[in-house]
Amino acid sequence: MNGIMAWSIDAAGALTALSNSPFQPGSATSGVGSFDPTGKFFYVSGGGGGSGIMGFSVNASGDLMPLINFPVCIRSLGDESSD
């Protein structure tokens, strides 16, 4: 299955897939995701063809909305080549 899977967790700890899950990021993703401390933004590695980071805002129902100006490219440490 492609995309970013998301679930809600009930009081007993049971998982239910969100209705719009999986979210399609519009770019290849294959990595680890993490929320910012406020829970309003979600970032996942692997955007931009596998060498970037995708960013999303999280709405009240838990849906992910792609942020503008993403994906951002990342470089390996020591990569001194210019863009």
N, C-alpha and C positions, 0 to 999 in steps of 0.2 A: 504494500500500500504506500502510495506517495503522499507527501504533504506533512503537515504538522498536526499530530493528534492531540486532542484536548478533552479532558474529562472533568465532571463535577464530582465532588466527594460528599456523600450524605453523612448524617450524624453517626451512623453505624460503620462508616468507612468504606461503603460500597461505591464503586466507580460507575458512572454513567457517561457515555460519550456525549459531548455537546452536539446539538443538532447540526451545526455547520462544520463539524469536524469530519475529515481532516481539512485544515486550512491550506489553501494553495498559495505558496509564497511568491509565485511568479518567477522563481529562479531555483536552480538546483540546491537542495539542502541535504546535508548528511553530517550532522554534528550534534553538539550538545546545546541545549537551550537554557536560558536563565531569566528570571524576572528581576527587574530593578527593585530596590527596597520598598518602594511605594506600591508595587504590584500593578502599576499602570502601564508599564512597558515590558515587552518581552523581546529578547535578543537570541538569535540562533546562529551558530557557526555554519559555514558551508555555503553561504550565499555568493552570488557572483561567479558561478561556475566552480565553487568549492574553495575559493581562496578569500572569502570575505565574510562579512557579518550582516545578516538581515535584521531589521528592526521593525517592531510592530507596536501599536498602541492597543490596549485592552479595554473594550467597552464594558458597560455595566453587566451585560449578559455573558461576558467572557469571550466574545468574538475578537479575533485578531484582525487589525486593520493595518496594512503596510504603511510604514512611515516614508515620507518623501526623502530623497537623497540617499536611499539605501538600495542595494547593498553598498557597503564601504569595503574597499580592498584592504587587505592586511599583507604585510611583508614579513618574511623571516628576519630575525635579528641578524644583523651583519649584511643584509641586502642593501648595498650602496648604489644600486643602479638607479638611474633617473627615469621618471615616467615619460 
